[in-house]
C-alpha cells in the first residue's frame, strides 16, 4: 500500500463527523473500525433485514459497504472543507456474503487534486476467520463541502 499524508491534521475527527451524518450507514448499522491515511475499514453486523432469500448478505448491502469504505479512505486525504463524492464503482461479488459481519476495507490507489481511485475488498467474518466475498474499484471526486 502506498504511503499517504493527510492534508488535515484532524482527519480522523473529520471522517468521524462526516460518517456520523451518513443516515443510511446508521440505518444499516455500519461501524467505523479503523482509519489511517488512505485507508478505511468498516464493519456491517449481520441482521435479517440485510439478507436475501438464501440467508446471505444482500448484494445491495455489500455494494453500499464497499462504496462507503472506499469513499472514506479517500476522504482521509482531503483538506478540511472538502468532501468526496462517488463518480463510479465496479463491484465484483466473488462469493456469497456470509458471516457474523462484513468487513469493508478501502485503500487509496491514486490520489489526485480532483479525482481519487480506490480499491475495496469486502469479506465475511466469522469466529473461524474471513472469506473474501467482493472486490471493487472506485473513482471519487473531491468537492467543496
PAZAPA-4460 file (N, C-alpha, C; in steps of 0.05 Angstrom, whole numbers, plus 32768, in hexadecimal, padded with zeros to 4 digits):
% residues 145
    n_x    n_y    n_z   ca_x   ca_y   ca_z    c_x    c_y    c_z   seq   type   mol
   8011   7FE8   8000   8000   8000   8000   8012   8019   8000     1      X     A
   800A   802C   7FF0   8019   8045   7FEE   8016   8055   8008     2      X     A
   802A   8064   800E   8029   8075   8026   801D   8090   801E     3      X     A
   800A   809A   802D   7FFD   80B3   8028   7FFF   80C5   8041     4      X     A
   7FFF   80DF   803D   7FFF   80F2   8052   7FE5   8102   8051     5      X     A
   7FD6   8101   8067   7FBC   8110   8067   7FC2   812E   8065     6      X     A
   7FAF   813D   8059   7FB2   815A   8056   7FA6   8168   806E     7      X     A
   7F98   815A   8080   7F8C   8165   8098   7F97   8156   80B0     8      X     A
   7FA2   8164   80C3   7FAC   8157   80DB   7F96   8148   80EA     9      X     A
   7F7E   8153   80E9   7F67   8148   80F7   7F56   8136   80E5    10      X     A
   7F63   8128   80D2   7F54   8118   80BE   7F43   8102   80CB    11      X     A
   7F4C   80F7   80E2   7F3C   80E2   80EF   7F22   80EE   80F9    12      X     A
   7F23   8105   8106   7F0B   8112   8110   7EF9   811A   80F9    13      X     A
   7F04   8124   80E3   7EF4   812C   80CC   7EE5   8114   80C0    14      X     A
   7EF3   80FD   80BE   7EE6   80E5   80B4   7ED0   80DC   80C7    15      X     A
   7ED6   80DB   80E1   7EC2   80D3   80F5   7EA9   80E4   80F4    16      X     A
   7EAE   80FE   80F1   7E97   8111   80F0   7E86   810C   80D6    17      X     A
   7E94   8109   80C0   7E85   8104   80A7   7E77   80E9   80A7    18      X     A
   7E84   80D5   80B2   7E78   80BA   80B3   7E5F   80BB   80C5    19      X     A
   7E60   80CA   80DB   7E49   80CC   80ED   7E31   80D8   80DF    20      X     A
   7E35   80E8   80C9   7E1F   80F4   80BB   7E14   80E3   80A4    21      X     A
   7E1F   80CB   80A1   7E17   80B8   808C   7DFE   80A9   8096    22      X     A
   7DE7   80B3   8092   7DCF   80A6   809B   7DCB   808A   8092    23      X     A
   7DD3   8084   8079   7DD0   8069   806E   7DE2   8056   807D    24      X     A
   7DFB   805E   8082   7E0E   804D   8091   7E04   8048   80AD    25      X     A
   7DF8   805C   80BA   7DED   8058   80D5   7DD6   8045   80D4    26      X     A
   7DC5   8048   80BF   7DAE   8036   80BC   7DB7   8019   80B8    27      X     A
   7DCC   8015   80A8   7DD6   7FF9   80A4   7DE4   7FEE   80BD    28      X     A
   7DEF   8000   80CE   7DFE   7FF7   80E5   7E1C   7FF5   80E1    29      X     A
   7E26   8003   80CC   7E42   8002   80C6   7E53   8010   80DC    30      X     A
   7E69   8004   80E2   7E7B   800F   80F7   7E96   8016   80EB    31      X     A
   7EA1   802D   80F3   7EBB   8036   80EB   7ED0   8027   80FC    32      X     A
   7EE0   8016   80EF   7EF3   8004   80FE   7F0F   800F   80FF    33      X     A
   7F1A   8019   80E8   7F36   8022   80E8   7F3A   8037   80D2    34      X     A
   7F49   804B   80D8   7F50   8060   80C5   7F6E   8065   80C5    35      X     A
   7F7A   8068   80AE   7F95   8071   80AA   7F95   8081   8091    36      X     A
   7FAA   8091   808C   7FAA   80A0   8073   7FA8   808D   805A    37      X     A
   7F93   8091   804B   7F8E   8081   8033   7F82   8066   8039    38      X     A
   7F77   8062   8051   7F6D   8047   8059   7F55   804B   806B    39      X     A
   7F40   803B   8066   7F28   803B   8077   7F1D   801E   8079    40      X     A
   7F19   8015   8091   7F0C   7FFB   8096   7EF2   7FFF   80A4    41      X     A
   7EDD   7FF4   8098   7EC2   7FF6   80A3   7EB7   7FD9   80A9    42      X     A
   7EA6   7FD6   80BD   7E9A   7FBD   80C3   7E7B   7FC0   80C1    43      X     A
   7E6F   7FAB   80B5   7E52   7FAA   80B3   7E48   7F91   80C0    44      X     A
   7E3D   7F92   80D9   7E33   7F7A   80E6   7E1B   7F6F   80D7    45      X     A
   7E1A   7F54   80D8   7E03   7F47   80CA   7DEA   7F4A   80DB    46      X     A
   7DD4   7F4F   80CC   7DB9   7F4E   80D8   7DA6   7F46   80C1    47      X     A
   7D90   7F39   80C8   7D7E   7F2E   80B3   7D75   7F43   809F    48      X     A
   7D73   7F5C   80A7   7D6A   7F71   8094   7D7E   7F76   807D    49      X     A
   7D96   7F6B   807F   7DAB   7F6F   806B   7DAF   7F57   8059    50      X     A
   7D9F   7F42   805D   7DA4   7F29   804E   7D93   7F28   8034    51      X     A
   7D99   7F14   8024   7D89   7F0E   800D   7D7D   7EF2   8011    52      X     A
   7D71   7EE7   7FFD   7D60   7ECF   8000   7D70   7EB6   8008    53      X     A
   7D8A   7EB6   8006   7D9A   7E9F   800F   7DA7   7EA3   802A    54      X     A
   7DA2   7EBA   8036   7DAD   7EBF   8050   7DC8   7ECD   8051    55      X     A
   7DD3   7ED4   8039   7DEC   7EE3   8037   7DE7   7F01   8039    56      X     A
   7DFC   7F11   803E   7DF9   7F2E   803B   7DF0   7F34   801F    57      X     A
   7DDD   7F46   801C   7DD3   7F4F   8002   7DE9   7F5E   7FF3    58      X     A
   7DEA   7F5B   7FD9   7DFE   7F68   7FC9   7DFD   7F86   7FCC    59      X     A
   7DE6   7F92   7FD1   7DE4   7FAE   7FD5   7DF3   7FB7   7FEE    60      X     A
   7DF1   7FA6   8003   7E00   7FAC   801C   7E1E   7FAB   8017    61      X     A
   7E26   7F96   8008   7E43   7F93   8001   7E4C   7FAC   7FF1    62      X     A
   7E3D   7FB4   7FDD   7E44   7FCB   7FCD   7E45   7FE5   7FDD    63      X     A
   7E32   7FE9   7FEF   7E32   8001   7FFF   7E4A   8002   8011    64      X     A
   7E51   7FEB   801D   7E68   7FEA   802F   7E82   7FF0   801F    65      X     A
   7E84   7FE4   8007   7E9B   7FE9   7FF6   7E9E   8007   7FEF    66      X     A
   7E88   8013   7FE6   7E88   802E   7FDE   7E91   8041   7FF4    67      X     A
   7E87   803D   800C   7E8D   804F   8022   7EA9   804A   802D    68      X     A
   7EB2   8031   802D   7ECD   802A   8036   7EE2   8038   8024    69      X     A
   7EDE   8037   800A   7EF0   8045   7FF8   7EED   8063   7FFA    70      X     A
   7ED5   806D   7FFD   7ED0   808A   7FFE   7EDE   8096   8016    71      X     A
   7EDD   8089   802D   7EEA   8095   8044   7F08   8090   8044    72      X     A
   7F12   807C   8036   7F2F   8079   8033   7F39   8092   8024    73      X     A
   7F2B   809A   800F   7F32   80B2   8000   7F2F   80CB   8011    74      X     A
   7F1A   80CC   8021   7F14   80E4   8031   7F2A   80E9   8045    75      X     A
   7F38   80D4   804E   7F4E   80D8   8062   7F64   80EA   8057    76      X     A
   7F66   80ED   803D   7F7C   80FD   8031   7F74   8119   8029    77      X     A
   7F5B   8121   802E   7F51   813B   8026   7F58   8151   803A    78      X     A
   7F5B   816A   8031   7F5D   8180   8043   7F42   8185   8050    79      X     A
   7F42   8192   8067   7F29   819A   8074   7F19   81AC   8061    80      X     A
   7EFF   81A8   805F   7EEE   81B7   804E   7EE7   81AA   8033    81      X     A
   7EF3   8192   802F   7EEC   8183   8017   7EDF   8169   801F    82      X     A
   7ED1   815D   800B   7EC4   8143   800F   7EC8   8132   7FF6    83      X     A
   7EC2   8118   7FF8   7EC4   8106   7FE1   7EA9   80FE   7FD8    84      X     A
   7EA6   80FC   7FBD   7E8E   80F1   7FB1   7E97   80DB   7F9F    85      X     A
   7E88   80C5   7F9E   7E8D   80AF   7F8C   7E86   80B7   7F70    86      X     A
   7E98   80B3   7F5D   7E93   80B7   7F41   7E89   809C   7F35    87      X     A
   7E97   8087   7F3C   7E8E   806C   7F33   7E9D   8057   7F43    88      X     A
   7E92   803F   7F44   7EA1   8028   7F4E   7E97   800F   7F40    89      X     A
   7EA9   7FFC   7F3E   7EA5   7FE2   7F32   7EA8   7FCD   7F48    90      X     A
   7E94   7FBE   7F4D   7E94   7FAA   7F62   7E92   7F8E   7F57    91      X     A
   7EA5   7F7D   7F5F   7EA3   7F60   7F58   7E9E   7F51   7F72    92      X     A
   7E87   7F44   7F73   7E81   7F32   7F8A   7E8B   7F17   7F82    93      X     A
   7E9F   7F0D   7F91   7EAD   7EF4   7F89   7EA5   7EDC   7F9A    94      X     A
   7E97   7EE0   7FB0   7E8C   7ECA   7FBF   7E75   7ED6   7FD1    95      X     A
   7E63   7EC6   7FDB   7E4D   7ED0   7FEB   7E58   7EDF   8004    96      X     A
   7E4A   7EF5   800A   7E51   7F05   8022   7E45   7EF7   803A    97      X     A
   7E55   7EE8   8049   7E4C   7EDA   8060   7E5E   7EDF   8077    98      X     A
   7E52   7EE1   808F   7E62   7EE4   80A7   7E53   7EF3   80BD    99      X     A
   7E61   7EF6   80D3   7E56   7F06   80E9   7E55   7F23   80E2   100      X     A
   7E69   7F2B   80D1   7E69   7F46   80C7   7E79   7F47   80AD   101      X     A
   7E75   7F5C   809E   7E85   7F61   8086   7E9A   7F76   808E   102      X     A
   7EB2   7F72   8084   7EC8   7F85   8087   7ECE   7F92   806C   103      X     A
   7ECA   7FAC   806A   7ED1   7FBB   8052   7EEB   7FCA   8056   104      X     A
   7EFF   7FC5   8045   7F18   7FD3   8047   7F1E   7FE2   802D   105      X     A
   7F1E   7FFD   8030   7F24   800E   801A   7F41   8018   801B   106      X     A
   7F4F   8017   8004   7F6A   8021   8003   7F6D   8034   7FEB   107      X     A
   7F79   804A   7FEF   7F7E   805D   7FD9   7F95   8051   7FC8   108      X     A
   7F90   8050   7FAE   7FA5   8048   7F9B   7FB3   8061   7F8F   109      X     A
   7FA3   8075   7F88   7FAE   808E   7F7C   7F9E   80A5   7F86   110      X     A
   7FAC   80B9   7F92   7F9E   80D0   7F9C   7FA7   80E9   7F8C   111      X     A
   7F93   80F5   7F7F   7F99   810D   7F70   7F8B   8125   7F7B   112      X     A
   7F8E   813C   7F6F   7F82   8155   7F79   7F64   8153   7F78   113      X     A
   7F59   8147   7F62   7F3C   8145   7F5F   7F32   8129   7F61   114      X     A
   7F3F   8116   7F53   7F37   80FA   7F52   7F49   80E9   7F63   115      X     A
   7F3C   80D6   7F71   7F4A   80C2   7F81   7F40   80A6   7F79   116      X     A
   7F52   8093   7F77   7F4B   8078   7F70   7F50   8066   7F89   117      X     A
   7F3C   8055   7F8F   7F3E   8043   7FA6   7F39   8026   7F9D   118      X     A
   7F44   8014   7FAD   7F3D   7FF8   7FAA   7F31   7FEF   7FC4   119      X     A
   7F1C   7FDF   7FC3   7F0E   7FD7   7FDB   7F0B   7FB9   7FDA   120      X     A
   7F10   7FAC   7FF2   7F0B   7F90   7FF5   7EF7   7F8D   800C   121      X     A
   7EE3   7F7B   8007   7ECF   7F75   801B   7ED1   7F57   8022   122      X     A
   7ED1   7F51   803C   7ED3   7F36   8045   7EBE   7F30   805A   123      X     A
   7EB4   7F17   805A   7EA3   7F0E   806F   7EB4   7F03   8086   124      X     A
   7EAE   7F0B   809E   7EBE   7F04   80B5   7EAE   7EF3   80C8   125      X     A
   7EBA   7EDC   80D0   7EAF   7ECA   80E5   7EC4   7EC5   80FA   126      X     A
   7EBD   7EB6   810E   7ED1   7EAF   8123   7EE8   7E9E   8117   127      X     A
   7EE2   7E91   8100   7EF6   7E80   80F3   7F09   7E8F   80E1   128      X     A
   7F03   7EA8   80DA   7F13   7EB8   80C8   7F03   7EC9   80B5   129      X     A
   7F10   7ED0   809F   7F05   7EE1   808B   7F03   7ED3   8070   130      X     A
   7EEE   7EDA   8060   7EEC   7ED0   8045   7EE7   7EE8   8033   131      X     A
   7EF9   7EED   8020   7EF6   7F03   800D   7EDD   7EFF   7FFD   132      X     A
   7ECB   7F13   7FFC   7EB2   7F0F   7FED   7EAF   7F24   7FD6   133      X     A
   7EBE   7F3A   7FD7   7EBA   7F4E   7FC1   7ED3   7F60   7FBF   134      X     A
   7ED7   7F69   7FA7   7EEC   7F7D   7FA1   7EE0   7F93   7F90   135      X     A
   7EE8   7FAB   7F95   7EDE   7FC2   7F85   7EF5   7FD5   7F7F   136      X     A
   7EF2   7FE4   7F6A   7F04   7FFA   7F64   7EF1   8012   7F60   137      X     A
   7EFB   8029   7F6A   7EE9   8040   7F6C   7EF8   805A   7F64   138      X     A
   7EE9   806C   7F57   7EF3   8087   7F52   7EE3   809A   7F63   139      X     A
   7EF2   80AC   7F71   7EE6   80C0   7F82   7EED   80DB   7F78   140      X     A
   7EDC   80EF   7F7E   7EE2   810B   7F76   7EE1   811C   7F8F   141      X     A
   7EF6   812C   7F93   7EF6   813F   7FA9   7EE5   8158   7FA2   142      X     A
   7ED5   8160   7FB5   7EC4   8177   7FB1   7EC5   8189   7FCA   143      X     A
   7EBE   81A2   7FC7   7EBD   81B4   7FDE   7EA5   81AC   7FEF   144      X     A
   7EA8   81A9   8008   7E93   819F   801A   7E7D   81B2   801E   145      X     A
***
